[in-house]
Amino acid sequence: MTAPLSNDLRARVVGAIEAGESCRSAASRFGVAVSLAVKWHQRYRTTGSVAPAKMGGHRKRVLELHRVFIVNASTRHRI
């Protein structure tokens, strides 16, 4: 998984768009994809920040449903 691009680059791209430059033009000028420029600008408009969102997420425990069985089985088979 790649790391997020710098906040400085994000701020410069969004600043150019806010100054009246098109998303396509700003993306081309700073060497990023047009879709990134659009998403960064949308994030700025909704949150007021260009900082990336948290990566990853919460994984629910797969074996939680079987916890009682596993604990009982492991205590029965102790040496």
C-alpha positions in Angstrom: 0.0 0.0 0.0 1.4 3.4 -0.9 1.7 6.3 1.5 -0.5 9.4 1.0 1.0 12.3 -0.9 2.3 15.3 1.1 -0.1 17.8 2.6 2.0 20.6 0.9 1.3 19.2 -2.5 -2.3 18.8 -1.7 -2.5 22.4 -0.4 -0.8 23.7 -3.6 -3.2 21.8 -5.9 -6.3 22.9 -3.9 -4.9 26.5 -3.7 -4.6 26.6 -7.5 -8.1 25.4 -7.9 -9.5 27.8 -5.4 -7.6 30.6 -7.3 -9.6 29.8 -10.4 -7.6 27.2 -12.2 -9.4 24.2 -13.5 -8.9 20.8 -11.9 -7.4 19.5 -15.1 -5.0 22.3 -15.4 -3.9 22.2 -11.8 -3.5 18.4 -11.9 -1.3 18.7 -15.0 0.8 21.5 -13.5 1.5 19.6 -10.4 1.9 16.1 -12.0 -1.1 14.4 -10.3 -4.1 12.6 -11.7 -7.2 14.7 -12.4 -9.3 12.4 -10.2 -6.9 13.2 -7.3 -7.3 17.0 -7.8 -11.1 16.6 -7.9 -11.1 14.5 -4.7 -8.7 16.8 -2.8 -10.8 19.8 -3.7 -14.0 18.0 -2.7 -12.4 17.0 0.6 -11.3 20.7 1.2 -14.8 22.0 0.4 -16.5 19.5 2.8 -14.0 19.4 5.7 -11.9 22.5 5.3 -8.7 20.4 5.3 -6.6 18.7 2.7 -5.2 16.2 5.1 -5.7 12.5 4.1 -8.3 10.4 5.8 -7.2 7.5 8.1 -6.0 4.5 6.2 -7.2 1.1 7.1 -10.0 0.3 9.3 -11.4 -1.9 12.0 -11.4 -5.6 11.4 -14.0 -7.5 13.4 -12.8 -10.6 15.1 -13.4 -13.7 13.0 -13.3 -16.2 15.8 -15.4 -14.2 18.3 -18.4 -16.3 17.6 -16.5 -19.5 18.5 -14.7 -18.0 21.6 -16.4 -20.1 24.2 -15.8 -23.4 22.3 -12.1 -22.5 21.7 -11.5 -21.6 25.4 -13.3 -24.8 26.6 -11.4 -27.0 24.1 -8.0 -25.5 25.1 -8.6 -25.9 28.8 -9.7 -29.6 28.3 -6.6 -30.5 26.4 -3.9 -28.9 28.7 -1.1 -31.2 29.8 
